[in-house]
Amino acid sequence: MKPELLRLFPTLAGLPVALREELERHARDLRAPARTVLFDAGAACQALPLLLEGHVKVSKRAENGREIRLYSVRPGELCIVTVSCLLGGEPYPATGIAENEVTAVALPRALILRLVAEHPPFRDMAFHLFAERLAGLMQLVEEVAFRKLDRRLAAWLLARAPHIAVSHQAIADELGSVREIVSRLLRQFEEQDWVRLGRERIEVRSPADLRCLADGN
């Protein structure tokens, strides 16, 4: 078993001999360049990638083309959408895209079912991540449903200030909006000298004003 896999997923270090041997037989190395679609909504779910390098964006796209980022998967984390689909035997409800070059070890569904059933440390890790992600998704639903976009945009900028390298489309995807609306709000912020805009660059110039807006003052 790869040392990097054990370092990032320490719950695998204490596997019973039979499970460890099965993992070593059936695990498959996975490499994908940036922007690779790793899974898509409606597709069958057959394996769980244990991420060693890179980030994966998990998002949901509506029929009108609008997209919202649900969460990101980083090395040492499990994708709860994939885990839930494997456990329930359901197709993917969302899309996962490599944000940069990704390296992972893919475990087939049968092995994941055994790990959850027979290895409590792995099961506990999975359920802990479920709880964390669910809390984050509940907060996301609350923000999208009840918080005005200008306030959410101000908070988003503050969390990444002062210098942000990002496209307006990427911001729109994260906030569940469309590029045109985000661009219009950013131009309004620039007119008030709260930010300075460049080509895929944003400089926060007045964090105090953005904080007042984000807080609803």
C-alpha positions as CSV (number, residue, x, y, z in Angstrom):
1,M,0.0,0.0,0.0
2,K,1.4,3.4,-0.9
3,P,2.9,5.4,2.0
4,E,1.1,8.6,0.7
5,L,-2.2,6.8,0.8
6,L,-1.7,5.8,4.4
7,R,-0.5,9.2,5.4
8,L,-3.6,10.9,4.0
9,F,-6.0,8.2,4.9
10,P,-4.6,6.8,8.2
11,T,-7.8,4.8,8.9
12,L,-6.5,2.4,6.3
13,A,-3.4,1.6,8.3
14,G,-5.2,-0.7,10.7
15,L,-7.1,-2.8,8.2
16,P,-7.6,-6.4,8.9
17,V,-5.3,-8.6,6.8
18,A,-8.2,-9.8,4.5
19,L,-9.4,-6.3,3.7
20,R,-5.8,-5.0,3.2
21,E,-5.1,-7.8,0.7
22,E,-8.4,-7.1,-1.1
23,L,-7.5,-3.4,-1.3
24,E,-4.1,-4.1,-2.7
25,R,-5.6,-6.4,-5.3
26,H,-8.4,-4.1,-6.5
27,A,-7.1,-0.6,-6.0
28,R,-6.4,1.2,-9.2
29,D,-4.2,4.3,-9.8
30,L,-6.0,7.3,-11.3
31,R,-4.4,10.3,-12.9
32,A,-6.3,13.1,-14.7
33,P,-5.3,16.5,-16.0
34,A,-7.0,19.7,-15.0
35,R,-10.6,20.2,-16.2
36,T,-11.2,16.5,-16.6
37,V,-14.8,15.5,-15.9
38,L,-14.3,12.7,-13.3
39,F,-18.0,12.0,-12.9
40,D,-21.2,13.6,-14.4
41,A,-24.8,13.8,-13.3
42,G,-26.8,10.7,-14.2
43,A,-23.7,8.5,-14.7
44,A,-23.3,5.2,-12.8
45,C,-21.1,5.3,-9.7
46,Q,-18.7,2.4,-9.6
47,A,-15.6,3.5,-7.6
48,L,-14.4,5.9,-4.9
49,P,-11.3,7.9,-5.7
50,L,-9.1,8.5,-2.6
51,L,-7.5,11.8,-3.6
52,L,-3.7,12.1,-3.2
53,E,-3.0,15.3,-5.1
54,G,-5.1,18.0,-6.7
55,H,-8.6,19.4,-6.0
56,V,-12.0,18.3,-7.4
57,K,-14.9,20.7,-7.7
58,V,-18.3,19.1,-7.1
59,S,-21.2,21.2,-8.6
60,K,-24.8,21.0,-9.7
61,R,-25.9,22.5,-13.0
62,A,-29.5,23.5,-13.8
63,E,-31.3,23.0,-17.1
64,N,-30.8,26.7,-17.8
65,G,-27.0,26.3,-17.6
66,R,-26.6,28.0,-14.2
67,E,-24.1,26.2,-12.0
68,I,-23.4,26.2,-8.3
69,R,-20.4,24.8,-6.5
70,L,-21.4,22.4,-3.7
71,Y,-18.0,21.8,-2.3
72,S,-14.4,20.9,-3.1
73,V,-12.6,17.6,-2.4
74,R,-9.0,17.9,-1.3
75,P,-6.3,15.3,-0.6
76,G,-7.3,13.1,2.4
77,E,-11.0,13.8,2.0
78,L,-13.8,11.7,0.7
79,C,-16.4,12.9,-1.9
80,I,-19.7,12.4,0.0
81,V,-21.7,12.4,-3.2
82,T,-19.7,9.5,-4.5
83,V,-19.9,7.6,-1.1
84,S,-23.7,8.1,-0.9
85,C,-24.1,6.9,-4.5
86,L,-22.0,3.8,-3.9
87,L,-23.8,3.0,-0.7
88,G,-27.3,3.6,-2.2
89,G,-26.5,2.2,-5.7
90,E,-27.8,5.4,-7.2
91,P,-26.4,7.4,-10.2
92,Y,-24.5,10.6,-9.6
93,P,-26.7,13.7,-8.9
94,A,-23.9,16.1,-9.5
95,T,-20.7,16.7,-11.5
96,G,-17.1,16.4,-10.4
97,I,-14.3,18.2,-12.3
98,A,-10.6,18.2,-11.6
99,E,-9.6,21.8,-10.8
100,N,-5.9,20.9,-11.4
101,E,-4.0,17.8,-12.1
102,V,-5.4,15.0,-10.0
103,T,-3.8,11.8,-8.6
104,A,-5.9,9.3,-6.7
105,V,-6.4,5.6,-5.8
106,A,-9.8,4.3,-6.9
107,L,-11.5,1.7,-4.8
108,P,-14.4,-0.3,-6.4
109,R,-17.9,-0.3,-4.9
110,A,-17.7,-3.8,-3.4
111,L,-14.6,-2.9,-1.4
112,I,-16.1,0.4,-0.1
113,L,-19.2,-1.6,1.1
114,R,-16.9,-3.9,3.0
115,L,-14.8,-1.1,4.5
116,V,-18.0,0.6,5.8
117,A,-19.4,-2.6,7.1
118,E,-16.3,-4.2,8.6
119,H,-13.8,-1.4,9.4
120,P,-15.3,1.0,12.0
121,P,-12.4,3.7,11.7
122,F,-13.2,4.1,8.0
123,R,-16.9,4.2,8.6
124,D,-16.5,6.8,11.3
125,M,-14.3,8.9,9.0
126,A,-17.0,8.7,6.3
127,F,-19.8,9.7,8.6
128,H,-17.8,12.5,10.1
129,L,-17.3,14.0,6.7
130,F,-21.0,13.5,5.9
131,A,-21.8,15.6,8.9
132,E,-19.3,18.3,8.0
133,R,-20.5,18.5,4.4
134,L,-24.1,18.5,5.3
135,A,-23.6,21.5,7.6
136,G,-21.8,23.3,4.8
137,L,-24.5,22.5,2.3
138,M,-27.2,23.7,4.7
139,Q,-25.3,27.0,5.0
140,L,-25.1,27.2,1.2
141,V,-28.8,26.6,0.8
142,E,-29.5,29.3,3.4
143,E,-27.2,31.8,1.7
144,V,-28.6,31.1,-1.8
145,A,-32.2,31.2,-0.7
146,F,-32.2,34.0,1.8
147,R,-29.2,36.3,1.4
148,K,-29.0,38.9,-1.4
149,L,-26.3,38.3,-4.0
150,D,-24.5,41.6,-3.4
151,R,-24.0,40.7,0.3
152,R,-22.8,37.2,-0.6
153,L,-20.4,38.6,-3.2
154,A,-19.0,41.1,-0.6
155,A,-18.5,38.3,1.8
156,W,-16.8,36.1,-0.9
157,L,-14.4,38.9,-1.7
158,L,-13.5,39.6,1.9
159,A,-12.7,35.9,2.5
160,R,-10.1,36.1,-0.3
161,A,-8.9,39.7,0.0
162,P,-6.9,41.7,-0.9
163,H,-5.7,40.3,-4.2
164,I,-7.8,37.7,-6.0
165,A,-7.0,35.9,-9.3
166,V,-10.3,34.7,-10.6
167,S,-12.7,35.1,-13.5
168,H,-16.2,36.5,-13.1
169,Q,-17.6,33.2,-14.4
170,A,-15.8,31.3,-11.6
171,I,-17.3,33.6,-9.0
172,A,-20.8,33.2,-10.5
173,D,-20.4,29.4,-10.4
174,E,-19.5,29.5,-6.8
175,L,-22.3,31.8,-5.8
176,G,-24.9,30.1,-8.0
177,S,-25.5,33.1,-10.2
178,V,-24.6,34.1,-13.8
179,R,-21.6,36.0,-15.0
180,E,-23.5,39.1,-16.2
181,I,-25.0,39.8,-12.8
182,V,-21.7,39.2,-11.0
183,S,-19.9,41.5,-13.4
184,R,-22.5,44.2,-13.0
185,L,-22.2,44.1,-9.2
186,L,-18.4,44.2,-9.4
187,R,-18.6,47.3,-11.6
188,Q,-20.8,48.9,-9.0
189,F,-18.3,48.1,-6.3
190,E,-15.5,49.5,-8.5
191,E,-17.5,52.7,-9.1
192,Q,-17.6,53.1,-5.3
193,D,-13.9,52.5,-5.0
194,W,-14.4,49.3,-3.0
195,V,-12.5,47.2,-5.5
196,R,-10.3,47.6,-8.5
197,L,-10.9,45.2,-11.5
198,G,-8.4,43.8,-13.9
199,R,-8.3,40.9,-16.3
200,E,-9.2,38.0,-14.1
201,R,-7.9,40.0,-11.2
202,I,-9.7,41.8,-8.3
203,E,-8.1,44.0,-5.7
204,V,-10.1,44.8,-2.6
205,R,-9.6,48.5,-1.7
206,S,-12.2,49.1,1.0
207,P,-12.7,46.0,3.1
208,A,-14.6,48.1,5.7
209,D,-17.3,49.0,3.2
210,L,-17.6,45.5,1.9
211,R,-17.9,44.3,5.5
212,C,-20.8,46.7,6.1
213,L,-22.6,45.4,3.1
214,A,-21.9,41.7,3.9
215,D,-23.2,42.2,7.4
216,G,-26.3,43.9,6.1
217,N,-25.5,47.3,7.6
